[in-house]
């Protein structure tokens, strides 16, 4: 797309700051000359930016490089990984809200959770606020920001436009939390947060679709390593796509036979509890329905990888096998025969760690 506005000097400086921080975040200890070579910026520019970042406490000098070459050894720099902590909250599960205090590398330092107990609307919002308050109190360093992964359609201002399972419509969650706690807050769709976590901390391909199964069913899409949101912020909202033409159970959205009615965690658990002897059939049929829903997306976008996130006991096994078999049967082998489908490597922490990525990106420009 053609640029429509000029780049202002302050924007260029902010971009260059992020380049320096990103280089240190990913590569670890580097000299000023190393950073200049990596980023393509001049040494004078690097020197100025590093001096500014050291004053702000974001970058530290870690000592001199042990070097056999003659001359003065280079001074090494690193991101100050002990400058801040991050709060990440996951609202995707149907029985609990969970959250964590994380370090800048996305490692969990402290966990907390609150039972959802069927809360919806204002009661659910109050639970999110209570969970955030308890986690902020557990932080031992200044909090860089609070990230929240919510089910439903979430716009770029952190407004939950629609989350039927939580009874939210037009819920200004980001603004509410920012006003309540006075810290930067980022609220996004839970599946999009999970996709960012898999890309930053997992082993995801740059073209990837992550299916998040919990209270509902959603997907996060990365194309060329960039998240896809859609014109109305609903890219990946596959949970309310009706799969097949044979009806099915009634969904919270009012339709019948939505993918969510086949695949959401509480639906699967209730079906298996009612008919334990049919567990294999129930999981296989759910996987087939997921494959039917995903085949057009995989075909249209030529995706290389699909990642599943949710209860391993339900997703990993017959369900995953039925999904990949259905996908391959419904797409062209010469283009999609090497498609891989796997479980996430990040387990139940994926949305919380994705929330940390959102804060890192918003506040420091790194991921």
C-alpha positions in Angstrom: 0.0 0.0 0.0 1.2 3.5 -0.8 2.2 5.7 2.2 -0.3 8.6 2.7 1.7 10.7 5.2 5.3 11.7 5.7 7.4 10.2 8.5 8.0 12.8 11.2 11.4 12.9 12.9 9.8 11.9 16.3 8.3 8.8 14.6 11.6 7.9 13.1 13.3 8.2 16.5 10.7 6.0 18.1 11.1 3.4 15.4 14.9 3.5 15.9 14.5 3.1 19.7 12.4 0.0 19.1 15.0 -1.4 16.7 17.7 -1.1 19.4 15.5 -2.6 22.1 14.3 -5.4 19.8 17.9 -6.3 19.0 18.9 -6.5 22.6 15.7 -8.3 23.6 16.2 -11.1 21.0 20.0 -11.3 20.8 21.0 -10.5 24.4 24.3 -8.8 25.2 25.6 -6.7 22.3 28.1 -3.9 21.9 27.2 -0.6 20.4 29.0 -1.6 17.2 27.1 -4.9 17.1 23.8 -3.0 17.3 24.8 -0.6 14.6 25.7 -3.5 12.3 22.5 -5.4 13.1 20.1 -2.4 12.7 21.9 -0.5 9.9 21.9 2.6 12.0 25.0 4.8 12.3 27.2 4.5 15.4 26.4 8.1 16.3 22.7 7.4 16.2 23.2 4.2 18.3 25.4 6.1 20.8 22.7 8.8 21.3 19.8 6.3 21.6 21.7 4.0 24.0 22.6 7.0 26.2 18.9 7.9 26.3 17.8 4.4 27.1 20.4 4.0 29.9 19.1 7.2 31.5 15.6 5.8 31.3 16.7 2.5 32.9 15.7 0.4 30.0 19.3 -0.6 28.9 22.3 -1.4 31.1 26.0 -1.9 30.6 27.0 -5.4 31.7 30.8 -5.2 31.4 33.5 -5.5 28.9 33.7 -8.3 26.3 36.5 -10.7 26.7 38.3 -10.2 23.4 41.6 -11.5 22.1 41.8 -8.6 19.6 44.1 -5.7 20.4 42.7 -2.4 21.6 40.1 -1.5 24.2 37.5 -4.2 24.7 33.9 -3.3 23.7 31.4 -2.5 26.4 28.4 -4.9 26.3 24.8 -3.7 26.7 21.6 -5.6 27.4 18.0 -4.8 27.9 17.4 -4.2 31.7 15.3 -7.3 32.2 14.8 -6.4 35.9 13.4 -2.9 35.2 9.7 -4.0 35.0 7.2 -6.8 35.4 4.0 -7.4 33.4 0.5 -8.5 34.4 -1.2 -11.0 32.0 -4.8 -12.1 32.4 -6.6 -14.9 30.5 -10.4 -14.8 30.3 -10.8 -17.6 27.8 -11.7 -20.5 30.2 -15.3 -21.3 31.1 -14.7 -22.1 34.8 -12.0 -19.6 35.9 -10.3 -16.4 35.1 -6.5 -16.8 35.5 -3.6 -14.4 35.6 0.0 -14.0 36.3 2.9 -11.7 37.1 5.5 -12.2 34.3 9.0 -10.9 33.7 10.1 -9.2 30.5 11.1 -12.6 29.0 7.5 -13.9 29.5 8.3 -16.2 32.4 5.6 -16.7 35.0 6.7 -15.4 38.4 3.4 -15.6 40.3 0.0 -17.0 39.5 -3.6 -16.3 40.6 -7.1 -17.3 39.6 -10.7 -16.6 40.4 -13.7 -18.9 39.8 -16.0 -17.5 37.2 -19.0 -19.2 38.8 -21.3 -18.3 35.9 -20.6 -14.5 36.2 -21.6 -12.4 33.3 -21.9 -8.7 32.5 -20.9 -6.3 35.2 -20.1 -9.2 37.6 -17.6 -10.6 35.1 -16.0 -7.2 34.8 -15.7 -6.9 38.5 -14.0 -10.2 38.7 -11.4 -9.1 36.1 -10.7 -6.0 38.1 -10.4 -8.0 41.4 -7.9 -10.4 39.7 -5.9 -7.6 38.3 -5.7 -5.9 41.7 -4.4 -9.0 43.4 -1.8 -9.5 40.8 -0.6 -5.9 40.8 -0.2 -6.2 44.6 2.1 -9.3 44.0 4.5 -7.4 41.6 7.9 -6.8 43.1 9.0 -4.3 40.4 7.2 -1.4 38.6 4.5 -2.7 36.3 5.1 -2.0 32.6 1.5 -2.7 31.8 -1.5 -5.0 32.0 -2.5 -7.3 29.1 -5.8 -9.1 28.9 -6.9 -11.8 26.5 -10.7 -11.9 26.2 -13.0 -14.1 24.3 -15.2 -12.5 21.6 -14.7 -9.6 19.2 -12.4 -7.0 20.5 -11.5 -3.8 18.7 -8.1 -2.0 18.7 -9.2 0.3 21.5 -9.8 -2.7 23.8 -13.6 -2.6 23.6 -15.1 -6.0 23.8 -17.7 -5.5 21.0 -19.3 -8.9 21.6 -18.6 -11.8 24.0 -21.8 -13.8 24.3 -20.5 -16.3 26.9 -19.6 -13.4 29.2 -22.6 -11.4 28.5 -20.5 -8.5 27.2 -21.5 -6.1 24.4 -19.6 -2.9 23.9 -17.7 -3.5 27.1 -15.0 -0.8 27.4 -12.7 -3.2 29.4 -9.4 -1.5 28.4 -10.6 2.0 29.5 -12.2 0.7 32.7 -9.0 -1.1 33.8 -6.7 1.8 32.8 -8.8 4.3 34.8 -9.0 1.9 37.8 -5.3 1.1 38.1 -3.6 4.1 36.3 -1.2 1.8 34.3 -1.1 1.1 30.5 -3.6 -1.6 29.6 -4.0 -3.6 26.4 -7.1 -5.8 25.8 -7.3 -8.1 22.8 -9.0 -11.2 21.6 -7.7 -14.3 23.5 -6.9 -16.3 20.3 -5.0 -13.3 18.9 -3.0 -13.1 22.1 -2.3 -16.8 22.0 -1.0 -16.6 18.4 1.4 -13.8 19.4 2.7 -16.0 22.3 3.2 -18.9 20.0 5.1 -16.7 17.6 7.2 -15.0 20.2 7.8 -17.8 22.7 6.9 -21.0 20.9 8.0 -22.4 17.6 5.3 -21.1 15.3 5.7 -20.5 11.6 5.2 -16.9 10.4 2.1 -18.1 8.5 0.0 -19.8 11.1 -3.5 -20.2 12.5 -4.0 -20.9 16.2 -7.3 -22.4 17.3 -8.2 -21.5 20.9 -10.7 -23.9 22.5 -12.1 -22.9 25.9 -15.3 -21.2 26.9 -15.8 -20.8 23.2 -13.8 -21.4 20.0 -11.8 -18.7 18.3 -8.7 -18.4 16.0 -5.7 -16.1 15.8 -4.1 -15.6 12.4 -0.5 -14.6 11.5 0.4 -13.9 7.9 4.0 -13.1 7.3 4.4 -12.8 11.1 1.8 -10.0 11.2 -1.5 -10.4 13.1 -4.7 -10.3 10.9 -7.6 -8.5 12.6 -10.1 -7.8 9.8 -12.0 -4.7 8.9 -14.4 -5.2 11.8 -11.9 -6.9 14.2 -13.5 -10.3 13.8 -10.9 -12.2 11.8 -10.6 -15.7 13.2 -14.1 -15.7 14.8 -14.9 -19.2 13.5 -16.7 -20.3 16.6 -20.1 -19.1 15.3 -19.6 -20.5 11.8 -22.2 -23.2 11.1 -20.5 -26.3 9.9 -22.5 -28.8 7.8 -26.2 -28.6 7.0 -27.5 -31.1 9.5 -28.5 -28.7 12.2 -26.9 -29.4 15.6 -27.3 -28.0 19.1 -28.4 -24.5 19.9 -25.6 -22.0 20.4 -25.3 -19.0 22.8 -25.5 -16.7 19.8 -29.0 -18.0 18.8 -28.0 -20.1 15.8 -27.9 -23.9 15.7 -24.9 -26.1 14.7 -22.1 -23.4 15.2 -18.6 -24.9 15.5 -18.6 -23.9 19.2 -21.5 -26.3 19.8 -19.3 -29.2 18.6 -15.9 -28.1 20.1 -16.1 -25.8 23.1 -14.7 -27.3 26.3 -18.0 -27.4 28.3 -19.9 -28.8 25.4 -17.4 -31.6 24.9 -17.1 -32.4 28.6 -20.9 -32.6 29.0 -21.3 -34.9 25.9 -18.6 -37.2 27.1 -20.0 -37.3 30.7 -23.4 -38.2 29.3 -22.1 -41.0 27.1 -18.6 -42.1 28.3 -18.7 -45.1 25.9 -19.0 -42.7 22.9 -16.0 -40.6 23.8 -13.9 -41.7 20.8 -16.9 -41.0 18.4 -17.6 -37.6 20.1 -14.0 -36.4 19.8 -13.6 -37.7 16.2 -16.8 -36.0 15.1 -15.7 -32.7 16.7 -12.3 -33.0 14.9 -14.1 -33.6 11.6 -16.3 -30.5 12.1 -13.2 -28.4 12.9 -11.5 -29.7 9.7 -14.6 -28.8 7.7 -14.6 -25.3 9.1 -10.8 -24.8 8.6 -10.4 -26.3 5.1 -11.6 -23.2 3.1 -9.4 -20.9 5.3 -6.3 -23.1 4.8 -7.0 -23.3 1.1 -7.5 -19.6 0.7 -4.5 -18.5 2.7 -2.2 -21.4 1.9 -1.3 -21.8 5.6 1.6 -23.9 6.6 0.6 -24.7 10.2 -2.4 -25.0 12.4 -1.8 -24.9 16.2 -4.3 -26.1 18.7 -4.6 -24.6 22.2 -6.9 -25.9 24.9 -7.4 -28.9 27.1 -4.8 -31.5 26.0 -6.9 -34.4 27.2 -9.6 -33.4 24.7 -7.7 -32.0 21.8 -4.6 -34.1 21.5 -5.4 -37.5 20.0 -8.5 -38.6 18.1 -9.8 -35.0 17.7 -6.5 -33.7 16.3 -6.1 -36.7 14.0 -9.6 -36.3 12.6 -9.0 -32.6 12.0 -5.8 -33.1 10.0 -7.3 -36.0 8.0 -10.4 -33.9 7.2 -8.2 -30.9 6.2 -6.1 -33.0 3.8 -9.2 -34.7 2.3 -10.7 -31.3 1.6 -7.7 -29.4 0.2 -5.3 -29.9 -2.7 -2.4 -32.2 -1.8 0.1 -30.4 -4.1 -0.4 -27.2 -2.1 -1.4 -28.4 1.3 0.0 -31.9 1.7 2.8 -30.7 4.0 0.4 -28.8 6.3 1.1 -29.5 10.0 -1.3 -29.5 12.9 0.1 -29.7 16.4 -0.7 -28.7 20.0 0.8 -25.5 21.4 4.1 -25.9 23.3 3.0 -23.3 25.8 0.2 -25.1 27.6 -2.4 -23.3 29.6 -0.1 -20.2 30.0 -0.4 -19.3 26.4 -2.9 -16.4 26.6 -1.2 -14.9 29.7 2.1 -15.0 27.9 0.5 -13.5 24.8 -0.9 -10.7 27.0 2.7 -10.0 28.0 3.7 -9.8 24.3 1.0 -7.3 23.7 2.3 -5.1 26.6 5.9 -5.4 25.4 4.9 -4.5 21.9 2.8 -1.5 23.0 5.2 -0.1 25.5 8.7 -1.0 24.2 8.1 -2.0 20.6 9.6 -5.5 21.1 8.3 -9.0 20.8 
